[in-house]
Amino acid sequence: MESPRGVVQLAHQVPHKRDVASGKPVLLTVWRNEASLLQRIWRRLVGESGDLLQGSLELLVLKALSLEPMHGWGIGQRIDQLSRDVFHVTQGSLYPALQRMLRKGWIRAEWRVTENNRRARYYRLTASGRRELEAKAARWRRTSEAVNGILALRPSEEAM
């Protein structure tokens, strides 16, 4: 069946349901307006204002800290640098995220002297944080593959 222009077909396998005759997994087919679907995915990934979602920021902070322990300002700078200035992490977003991650046990903090001879709180990844980084990265890859698949569709193609 061909989809109307600008509409995509999404097929979702229904867990634990099998067709009685063939024994194959049951697929649930949903037709969505391509533009509204992509807008919803974008809002979920990036947020209404274009800022990173809380979970995405945590993923980037965990990745930055997996490279080396850093102070808060350095984490923001590293994310800016690694993203080639696509992401600009504000201090107002970064420090609440660091506090959440401290409470969850994903990172530890200690006071040190910086290269400029100032005291700063340095953050480092814990074993729990490394596991969370791996889980969040796997979820991100899965999500981005799905988004890329949708974006690659032509109006006459159907999702398989």
QUILIN-V378970 format. One record per run of one state. SS is the DSSP state (h for helix, s for strand, l for the rest). FROM is the first residue (numbers start at 1). LEN is the number of residues. Records with the same first field share a line. If there is no record, write none. Layout:
SS=FROM-LEN, FROM-LEN
This chain:
l=1-6, 19-6, 47-7, 68-2, 83-8, 105-2, 114-5, 126-1, 153-8
s=7-12, 25-9, 70-2, 107-7, 119-7
h=34-13, 54-14, 72-11, 91-14, 127-26
